[in-house]
Amino acid sequence: MTVWDDLVGQEKVSAVLEAAARDADALVTAVATDAPRPEASRMTHAWLFTGPPGAGRNQAARAFAAALQCVSPDRALGGTPGCGFCDGCHTALVGTHADVTTVAAVGAEILVKDMRDTVRKSFTAPANGRWQIILVEDAERLNEKSANAVLKAVEEPAPRTVWLLCAPSIEDVLPTIRSRCRHLTLRTPPVDAVADMLVRREGVEPGVAAAASRATQGHVDRARRLATDPAARERRAAVLKLPLRLDEVGACLRAAQELVDAAAEDAKQLAEDMDGKESEELKAALGATQGGRLPRGTAGVMKDLEDMQKRRRTRTQRDSLDVALSDLTAFYRDVLALQFGSRVAIANADAEDALERLARSSSPESTLRRIEAIAACREALDRNVAPLLAVEAMTMALRAG
């Protein structure tokens, strides 16, 4: 199973990346053997992957990174780099390859201090791989200073360094950066393709896979989680019941509190799984004594870790809220479809009774206003409005219609 199997419904993108990986392999081989370099190459030093949420931007970039680091002997026989089984592919895919550095936003932004070491590393030769690869998963979250640091590195890269940037759209990246990147646009995967992937790769029952894929409208990661995690299905069911509960002001406030509390619980669970382990590993690296006492002068390092963990908890809570808001948007989209007499591609077929009830009791205009209220809530959260305040305003707007 090759690395390209992870790209669900992205045949055109896979073809471009495979061709570039072949040319990159030929280039490295020519350098190693002092052979003449290929005159024309489809490989370049910087790539920008864009596409809607769930399209698999990060997966495409990581698959490409694995193909560039592939050391399979089949390459010499004409095989495509990216076997998925060699040490180069495996370590790149799981995130442990020494020459594949991943940068992801911990909080609302990628700070320049988080990029400084990465930019410095981008100018070094690969330690044991074929390329030095920098994968920025949330390029849209680069702030002005960190974006400028990346720009300088992309303008004058080292000979064996490749930058892979991922963002929702090309407009989310500085014009000066995107002009130096080769741009690939991923599409929303077809629902059937996502369902087929869940059956083949995750062993999910076909009926469950189809329902999860339809409910998430082709969002690969959310479909996988919905199909394999009973708790995720319970949270979604609770969200879909919310529109029928908003009959009075008190119910709106209670529903908002429940949504925020559920998101906070998600963040807390993640923190319990990761924070303690990270803290202990850092203490051990700093040489803490058996009683847990840190050496003098290392308190600032621990404070930096705690700040990072706090930013991650905030980001996780808002990401969890965003999933609930996406489910609500899909619910009202289905209501609107029924109001216009269409039953094509209804995402929430398991909540059809609630959809029919709201479709009969409201007008298309009020449904559109409700969808706009959810969008306004998401925008408020992006602007760091207090989650409870933003969600309460949304539930009141949903009640008013």
C-alpha positions as CSV (number, residue, x, y, z in Angstrom):
1,M,0.0,0.0,0.0
2,T,1.7,3.2,-1.2
3,V,1.7,6.6,0.5
4,W,-0.6,7.9,-2.3
5,D,-3.4,5.6,-1.0
6,D,-4.0,8.2,1.8
7,L,-5.1,10.8,-0.7
8,V,-8.8,10.1,-0.9
9,G,-10.4,11.3,-4.1
10,Q,-7.3,13.4,-5.2
11,E,-6.2,11.5,-8.3
12,K,-5.0,14.7,-10.1
13,V,-3.0,15.9,-7.2
14,S,-1.5,12.4,-6.7
15,A,-0.4,12.3,-10.3
16,V,1.4,15.6,-10.0
17,L,3.1,14.7,-6.8
18,E,4.2,11.3,-8.1
19,A,5.8,12.9,-11.1
20,A,7.6,15.4,-8.9
21,A,8.8,12.7,-6.6
22,R,10.2,10.8,-9.6
23,D,12.1,13.9,-10.8
24,A,13.3,14.6,-7.2
25,D,14.6,11.0,-6.9
26,A,16.4,11.3,-10.2
27,L,18.0,14.6,-9.1
28,V,19.3,13.2,-5.8
29,T,20.6,10.1,-7.6
30,A,22.4,12.2,-10.1
31,V,24.1,14.2,-7.4
32,A,25.2,11.1,-5.5
33,T,26.6,9.4,-8.6
34,D,28.1,12.5,-10.2
35,A,25.8,11.8,-13.2
36,P,24.5,14.7,-15.4
37,R,21.5,16.3,-13.8
38,P,18.1,16.1,-15.5
39,E,17.6,19.2,-17.8
40,A,13.9,19.5,-17.0
41,S,12.3,18.7,-13.6
42,R,8.8,18.9,-12.2
43,M,10.3,19.2,-8.7
44,T,10.6,22.6,-7.0
45,H,11.7,23.8,-3.5
46,A,8.4,25.1,-2.2
47,W,4.8,23.8,-2.5
48,L,1.5,25.2,-1.3
49,F,-1.4,22.8,-0.7
50,T,-4.8,24.4,-0.4
51,G,-8.4,23.0,-0.2
52,P,-11.5,23.0,2.0
53,P,-11.5,21.5,5.5
54,G,-11.3,17.7,5.4
55,A,-9.9,17.5,1.9
56,G,-6.6,16.1,3.2
57,R,-4.1,19.0,2.7
58,N,-1.8,17.8,5.5
59,Q,-2.1,14.1,4.4
60,A,-1.1,15.1,0.8
61,A,1.9,17.1,2.1
62,R,3.0,14.2,4.4
63,A,2.6,11.6,1.7
64,F,4.8,13.7,-0.6
65,A,7.3,14.1,2.2
66,A,7.4,10.3,2.6
67,A,7.8,9.8,-1.2
68,L,10.8,12.3,-1.2
69,Q,12.4,10.3,1.6
70,C,11.6,6.9,0.1
71,V,14.6,4.5,0.0
72,S,12.9,1.5,-1.5
73,P,15.2,-0.5,-3.8
74,D,12.3,-0.7,-6.3
75,R,13.0,2.9,-7.3
76,A,16.1,1.7,-9.2
77,L,13.8,-0.7,-11.2
78,G,11.4,2.1,-12.3
79,G,9.1,2.0,-9.3
80,T,7.4,5.2,-8.1
81,P,8.9,6.6,-4.9
82,G,6.5,6.3,-1.9
83,C,6.3,2.6,-1.3
84,G,4.9,3.1,2.1
85,F,6.9,0.3,3.7
86,C,10.6,1.4,3.7
87,D,12.2,3.1,6.7
88,G,12.1,6.5,4.9
89,C,8.4,6.3,4.1
90,H,7.4,4.9,7.5
91,T,9.2,7.4,9.7
92,A,8.0,10.3,7.5
93,L,4.4,9.2,7.8
94,V,4.5,8.7,11.6
95,G,6.4,11.9,12.2
96,T,9.7,10.5,13.5
97,H,12.0,11.1,10.5
98,A,15.0,13.3,11.5
99,D,14.8,15.3,8.3
100,V,11.0,16.0,8.2
101,T,10.1,18.8,10.6
102,T,6.4,19.5,11.2
103,V,5.2,23.0,12.3
104,A,1.6,23.3,13.6
105,A,-0.2,26.1,15.3
106,V,-0.5,25.4,19.1
107,G,-2.7,28.5,19.7
108,A,-4.3,31.0,17.4
109,E,-1.0,31.9,15.7
110,I,2.3,30.4,14.8
111,L,4.7,32.7,16.6
112,V,8.1,33.7,15.3
113,K,9.8,32.1,18.2
114,D,8.2,28.8,17.2
115,M,9.6,29.2,13.7
116,R,13.1,30.4,14.5
117,D,14.8,27.0,15.0
118,T,12.9,25.5,12.1
119,V,14.0,28.2,9.7
120,R,17.6,27.7,10.9
121,K,17.3,24.0,10.4
122,S,16.0,24.6,6.8
123,F,19.5,25.9,5.8
124,T,21.2,22.7,6.9
125,A,21.9,19.6,4.8
126,P,19.8,16.4,5.5
127,A,21.2,14.4,8.4
128,N,20.4,10.9,7.0
129,G,17.5,11.4,4.5
130,R,17.4,12.4,0.9
131,W,15.9,15.9,1.5
132,Q,15.5,18.4,4.4
133,I,11.7,18.9,4.5
134,I,9.7,21.5,6.4
135,L,6.0,20.9,6.6
136,V,3.9,23.8,7.9
137,E,0.4,22.5,8.6
138,D,-1.3,25.8,9.4
139,A,0.3,28.3,7.1
140,E,-2.7,30.6,7.4
141,R,-1.9,31.0,11.1
142,L,1.6,32.5,10.5
143,N,1.6,36.0,11.9
144,E,3.5,38.9,10.3
145,K,6.8,38.2,11.9
146,S,6.8,34.4,11.5
147,A,5.6,34.7,7.9
148,N,8.5,37.1,7.1
149,A,10.9,34.5,8.6
150,V,9.4,31.8,6.3
151,L,9.6,34.2,3.3
152,K,13.3,34.7,3.7
153,A,13.9,30.9,3.9
154,V,11.7,30.3,0.8
155,E,13.4,33.0,-1.2
156,E,16.9,31.5,-0.8
157,P,16.5,27.9,0.2
158,A,19.3,25.4,0.6
159,P,19.8,23.1,-2.3
160,R,18.2,20.0,-0.7
161,T,15.5,21.7,1.3
162,V,11.8,21.5,0.5
163,W,9.0,23.6,2.0
164,L,5.5,22.2,2.2
165,L,2.8,24.8,3.2
166,C,-0.8,23.9,3.9
167,A,-3.7,26.4,4.1
168,P,-7.4,26.5,3.3
169,S,-7.0,28.9,0.4
170,I,-4.3,30.7,-1.5
171,E,-5.6,34.1,-0.1
172,D,-4.6,32.9,3.4
173,V,-0.9,33.1,2.5
174,L,1.2,36.2,1.9
175,P,1.4,37.0,-1.8
176,T,5.2,37.1,-1.5
177,I,5.3,33.5,-0.2
178,R,2.7,32.0,-2.5
179,S,4.3,33.5,-5.5
180,R,7.4,31.4,-4.7
181,C,5.4,28.1,-4.3
182,R,4.0,25.6,-6.7
183,H,0.2,25.6,-5.9
184,L,-1.9,22.5,-5.7
185,T,-5.6,22.7,-5.0
186,L,-7.4,19.7,-3.4
187,R,-11.1,19.2,-3.8
188,T,-13.7,17.9,-1.3
189,P,-13.5,14.1,-1.6
190,P,-16.6,12.4,-2.9
191,V,-18.8,10.8,-0.2
192,D,-18.5,7.4,-1.8
193,A,-14.7,7.6,-1.9
194,V,-14.5,8.5,1.8
195,A,-16.9,5.6,2.7
196,D,-14.8,3.2,0.6
197,M,-11.6,4.3,2.4
198,L,-13.2,3.7,5.8
199,V,-14.2,0.2,4.8
200,R,-10.8,-0.6,3.4
201,R,-8.5,1.1,5.8
202,E,-10.4,1.2,9.1
203,G,-12.5,-2.0,8.8
204,V,-15.7,-0.1,9.3
205,E,-19.0,-1.7,8.4
206,P,-20.2,-0.4,5.0
207,G,-23.5,1.0,6.4
208,V,-21.7,2.8,9.2
209,A,-19.0,4.1,6.8
210,A,-21.7,5.4,4.4
211,A,-23.6,7.2,7.2
212,A,-20.4,8.8,8.6
213,S,-19.2,9.9,5.2
214,R,-22.6,11.4,4.3
215,A,-23.0,13.1,7.7
216,T,-19.6,14.8,7.4
217,Q,-20.0,15.6,3.7
218,G,-16.7,14.1,2.7
219,H,-14.6,15.5,5.5
220,V,-12.0,12.6,5.8
221,D,-10.8,13.1,9.4
222,R,-14.2,13.8,10.9
223,A,-15.7,10.8,9.0
224,R,-13.0,8.6,10.4
225,R,-13.6,9.8,13.9
226,L,-17.4,9.5,13.6
227,A,-17.2,6.0,12.2
228,T,-14.8,4.7,14.8
229,D,-15.5,6.7,18.0
230,P,-18.9,6.1,19.8
231,A,-18.3,9.2,21.9
232,A,-18.1,11.3,18.8
233,R,-21.4,9.9,17.6
234,E,-23.0,10.7,20.9
235,R,-21.8,14.3,20.8
236,R,-23.1,14.7,17.3
237,A,-26.5,13.3,18.2
238,A,-26.7,15.8,21.1
239,V,-25.9,18.7,18.8
240,L,-28.6,17.6,16.3
241,K,-31.2,17.7,19.1
242,L,-30.3,21.3,20.0
243,P,-32.5,23.1,17.4
244,L,-35.7,21.6,18.8
245,R,-34.8,22.7,22.3
246,L,-34.6,26.4,21.7
247,D,-38.1,27.3,22.6
248,E,-37.3,29.8,25.4
249,V,-34.5,32.0,26.6
250,G,-33.5,29.7,29.4
251,A,-33.2,26.8,27.1
252,C,-31.0,28.8,24.8
253,L,-28.6,29.6,27.6
254,R,-28.5,26.1,28.9
255,A,-27.8,24.7,25.4
256,A,-25.0,27.2,24.9
257,Q,-23.4,26.2,28.3
258,E,-23.7,22.5,27.3
259,L,-21.9,23.1,24.0
260,V,-19.1,25.0,25.6
261,D,-18.8,22.5,28.5
262,A,-18.5,19.6,26.0
263,A,-15.8,21.4,24.1
264,A,-13.9,22.1,27.4
265,E,-14.2,18.5,28.4
266,D,-12.6,17.5,25.1
267,A,-9.7,19.9,25.7
268,K,-9.3,18.6,29.2
269,Q,-9.1,15.0,28.1
270,L,-6.4,15.8,25.6
271,A,-4.5,17.8,28.2
272,E,-4.6,14.9,30.6
273,D,-3.2,12.6,28.0
274,M,-0.4,14.9,26.8
275,D,0.5,17.6,29.4
276,G,1.7,15.3,32.1
277,K,3.8,13.2,29.8
278,E,5.4,16.3,28.2
279,S,6.1,17.9,31.6
280,E,7.8,14.7,32.9
281,E,9.9,14.3,29.7
282,L,11.0,17.9,29.9
283,K,11.9,17.6,33.6
284,A,13.9,14.5,32.9
285,A,15.7,16.2,30.0
286,L,16.5,19.2,32.3
287,G,18.0,16.8,34.9
288,A,15.4,17.2,37.6
289,T,16.2,15.4,40.9
290,Q,14.3,12.4,42.1
291,G,12.0,14.5,44.2
292,G,11.0,16.6,41.2
293,R,13.2,19.6,42.1
294,L,14.4,21.4,38.9
295,P,17.9,22.6,38.5
296,R,18.5,26.3,39.1
297,G,17.7,28.5,36.0
298,T,15.3,26.1,34.3
299,A,12.0,27.5,35.7
300,G,11.6,29.7,32.6
301,V,11.7,26.6,30.3
302,M,8.9,24.9,32.3
303,K,6.9,28.2,32.1
304,D,7.3,28.2,28.4
305,L,5.9,24.7,28.2
306,E,3.0,25.6,30.4
307,D,2.2,28.6,28.2
308,M,2.2,26.4,25.2
309,Q,0.0,23.8,26.8
310,K,-2.5,26.5,27.8
311,R,-2.6,27.8,24.2
312,R,-3.2,24.3,23.0
313,R,-6.1,23.7,25.4
314,T,-7.7,26.9,24.1
315,R,-7.2,25.9,20.5
316,T,-8.6,22.4,21.2
317,Q,-11.7,23.8,22.8
318,R,-12.4,26.0,19.9
319,D,-11.7,23.3,17.4
320,S,-14.2,21.1,19.2
321,L,-16.8,23.9,19.2
322,D,-16.1,24.3,15.4
323,V,-17.1,20.7,14.8
324,A,-20.4,21.2,16.6
325,L,-21.0,24.4,14.6
326,S,-20.3,22.5,11.4
327,D,-22.9,19.8,12.4
328,L,-25.4,22.6,13.1
329,T,-24.7,24.2,9.7
330,A,-25.2,20.9,7.9
331,F,-28.5,20.4,9.9
332,Y,-29.9,23.7,8.8
333,R,-28.7,23.2,5.2
334,D,-30.8,20.0,5.2
335,V,-33.7,21.9,6.5
336,L,-33.3,24.4,3.7
337,A,-33.1,21.7,1.1
338,L,-36.4,20.2,2.4
339,Q,-38.1,23.6,2.3
340,F,-37.2,23.8,-1.4
341,G,-38.5,20.3,-2.0
342,S,-35.2,18.6,-2.5
343,R,-34.1,15.4,-0.8
344,V,-30.8,15.0,-2.8
345,A,-27.7,14.5,-0.6
346,I,-29.4,15.0,2.8
347,A,-26.5,14.7,5.2
348,N,-28.4,14.0,8.4
349,A,-30.8,11.3,7.3
350,D,-30.8,9.9,10.8
351,A,-32.5,13.1,12.1
352,E,-35.1,13.2,9.3
353,D,-38.0,13.7,11.7
354,A,-36.4,16.8,13.3
355,L,-35.6,18.1,9.8
356,E,-39.1,17.7,8.6
357,R,-40.5,19.3,11.7
358,L,-38.4,22.4,11.4
359,A,-38.9,22.6,7.7
360,R,-42.7,22.8,8.2
361,S,-42.6,25.2,11.1
362,S,-40.2,27.8,9.6
363,S,-39.5,29.6,6.3
364,P,-36.5,29.4,4.0
365,E,-35.6,33.0,5.0
366,S,-35.5,32.2,8.7
367,T,-33.3,29.1,7.9
368,L,-30.9,31.3,6.0
369,R,-30.7,33.7,9.0
370,R,-29.9,30.8,11.3
371,I,-27.1,29.6,9.0
372,E,-25.8,33.2,9.0
373,A,-25.9,33.2,12.9
374,I,-23.8,30.1,13.0
375,A,-21.3,31.7,10.6
376,A,-21.2,34.8,12.8
377,C,-20.5,32.6,15.8
378,R,-17.5,31.0,14.1
379,E,-16.2,34.4,13.1
380,A,-16.5,35.6,16.6
381,L,-14.6,32.6,17.9
382,D,-11.8,33.3,15.4
383,R,-11.6,36.9,16.8
384,N,-11.1,35.5,20.3
385,V,-14.6,36.4,21.6
386,A,-15.3,34.4,24.8
387,P,-16.7,31.1,23.7
388,L,-19.8,31.1,26.0
389,L,-20.7,34.7,25.0
390,A,-20.4,33.8,21.3
391,V,-22.4,30.6,21.6
392,E,-25.1,32.3,23.7
393,A,-25.6,35.0,21.0
394,M,-25.9,32.2,18.4
395,T,-28.5,30.1,20.3
396,M,-30.6,33.3,20.9
397,A,-30.4,34.0,17.1
398,L,-31.4,30.5,16.3
399,R,-34.4,30.8,18.5
400,A,-35.4,34.1,16.9
401,G,-35.0,32.7,13.4
